[in-house]
Amino acid sequence: MKSLRRQLTRELSGVLAVLFGLALFGLYLVMYHKLTRSFDAALEARALGVSALVEQENGRVEVDFSDKILRGFAAGRARHYFELRDTRAAMIARSPSLQESLLPRPPVGAREKALYWNLTLPNGRPGRAVVFLFRPKSADSRPGAVTMLAELVVAVDRKNFDETLGGLLAAVAGCGGLLLAAVFFVVPRVLRRGLVPLAQFGELAARIDAGSLAARFSAEDLPAELRPIAGRLNDLLARLETSFERERRFSADLAHELRTPLAELRSLAECALKWPEARDPEADRDTLAIAVQMETLVTRLLTLARGERGQLLAQCEAVALAPFVAAVWRPFAARAQARGLRVELAVAVAEAPADPVLLRSLLANLFDNAVDYTPPAGEIIITGNAAGKLQVANTAPDLTPEDVAKLFDRFWRKEAARTGGEHAGLGLNLARTFATAMGWQLTVARECGRLVFTLAAEEKRNGF
Amino acid sequence: MRILLVEDSPRLSRNIATALRRTGYAVDAAADGEEGLWLAESHDYDAIILDIMLPKRDGLEVLRTLRARGRPVHVLLLTARDTVADRVTGLQAGADDYLVKPFALDELLARVQALCRRAYGTKQTKLVIADLEIDASARIVTRAGRPVELTAREYQLLEYLARRRGEVVSRAEIEEHNYDGQVDPMSNVVDSAVCILRKKIAISDSSAPLIHTRRGLGYVLEATA
């Protein structure tokens, strides 16, 4: 499994190791240069000292071997060496330390400036040499006197210098190793500590399941980087909780809707078996009513399930709304009158594409609810405009905005108790399913103490 | 024994009430929470069968109100809600028992009987007064080993007196616990019932009288010393 911490540890350790390596290598190079330059400066000073002992007179060049500067060049000490040649490379003089041997010839090149190079000394040890051209001082100080050029090569033992450089390299490498170890020790720990909030966040998230959807992440305790995630997760949890709650309510409601008629049926049968002599004449009527109620419930649930699966096929045709609505309303008129409701029916002449069977069922559902739930002396207003938009409004003083939001929930009813079997709380859900199947839209709003259902064919954009 | 049944389904309410009456209980039925609460507060019931999802007032609210007002009546919640959480909520609200719909009628009757037994502080199912034996679980009465045939209502009256044996039980108490609201309060139904019961348990001329009248006070069931 991909781990953010492992990946960060790997990358950060790698980058830090390379950076430290480069820094130490740079430091070593600088030190190497500085040391070499100071070594070369000492070599040059020694060579200049030797050159100062060289004199020329009448075309002859001589070295004053008696000076103490040349003690290091004496035979037997074998620490420093020099060779003095003319411009044609013919030997003029050389240090006693060379005895019979010669220094390796310097690399070919210009001699205007001093040239330094490494070589192997006659005694086989590593050495460093400098070569330059110079004009030995002349005893003849007359102006215009002819003087000649000489080439001086001075070589010294560099073993100590190499050892110093080796020590420096070892120190740098040691520091590098220590730093590398520190990187591999510190980086994972720092990252682990730094990522603790992320791990805690992950643990919190892992603890959330279907039973704890009410849990929320507290953004205040989280680092800024995690806050947007916590916010989104909280939103998601809220939506999940609502949807789970709806599903739970649906299951509980469905159980209730089925359990109550089953209990009625069972108690009826048990009473009849226990006391056959006192059979209630209403029992058979009750049994039938219960069967019809359960059948209606099952049919509606099946229709809803088909609608949700998109299996409800509407066969739309042009329906003249005014006579259609009037015909659907007719069976409800007597009930409305009996309850003392004021009814206003005003549907304009219009045609709309609809499936007559589904539209009839849909309107019947709305009318049924309106007639049963409008309080006595309330009013029902059914209107339709020329564009084919229908509205069914009825007095509903008790409904709150929260109730309106739940109207289309399956099994929802204002009164939690399900008295009687006439309304199962599926009608509006079914009505909306029918509307959707026909390509219509059924919406609800609460306006001035009235509940207003609006039914309209969905607008088709640009003829599509 | 007098039972209050609060159930909003009229068919179920009718069936349960019939079954309870046939078993000998006096039953008052209410169809919503408000009526149920009013009845529960105005009568001394031996047990209440209470639905949870009720119009006007939720069954749990009715139960909590009763408990808050110190009514110790035994309550059986009868509901379609079947989850553990629902049962726990119901029992925590003060219910004594919980039964989920659909239910077996016999189980409901047995639970109601158990609640009524508890109402008199005893779990005994066999009551013995001299040579009179009452088996409360089988609802069988014997006197000196011979069975006594009683109607359900008569049996209930006898069991009620037996559970309060040695105590003087007033006519009003007998009426309150054994007759529902359908009985005319001005009638002498209690006296007639006691009279019939006396005759039925006096199986022979040698049977000692067990139900005694305390003039102006009521009746007492006890073995004469």
Interface residues (C-beta under 8 A of the other chain):
Chain A: A252 A255 H256 R259 T260 L262 A263 E264 L265 R266 S267 L268 E270 C271 K274 W275 A278 D280 E282 D286 A289 I290 E415 A416 A417 R418 T419 G420
Chain B: D8 S9 P10 R11 L12 R14 N15 I16 T18 A19 R22 A31 D32 D51 M53 L54 P55 D58 A80 R81 D82 T83 V100 K101 P102 F103 A104 L105 D106
